[in-house]
Amino acid sequence: MTPQELAEASARAMWNDDSASQRLGMSLDHVVPGEATLSMTITEAMSNGHGNCHGGYIFTLADSAFAFACNSYNQLVVAQHCSITYLVPGRIGDRLTAEAREVSRRGRSGIYDIRITNQDGAHVAEFRGHSRTVKGTHLPVED
């Protein structure tokens, strides 16, 4: 398999078992080795007491994009540390897009930056994830 085919196959394997992302209405829009883009429309059920998108849903979208980016090499990878900075509120009806890109990948550790924007291109939040590779693969490995 080419690196792109491996990234796509790994993403399909993960997506099939990702109930959280699917049930929140996320779509996996793009995946290449070390990168992934997911999007989601904010519903009224995702609003907080201020009538904006609850930050936890924005975090979840970013975390899902992070997961698909760092798992694109057919290795099982988990989050070790994540942080997010909210810049503007997400609103009910907004279509948020999380674009994840690899900053560093060495040994078992990786760093990924995820930019979350709305349908107008406004920068909603910035997320940084640190990953750790664990034992296992998404697809069978040929000897």
Secondary structure, DSSP 8 states (H G I E B T S, - for coil): --HHHHHHHHHHHHHHT-HHHHHTT-EEEEEETTEEEEEEE--GGGB-TTSBB-HHHHHHHHHHHHHHHHTTTSS-EEEEEEEEEE-S--BTT-EEEEEEEEEEEETTEEEEEEEEE-TT--EEEEEEEEEEE-S--SS----
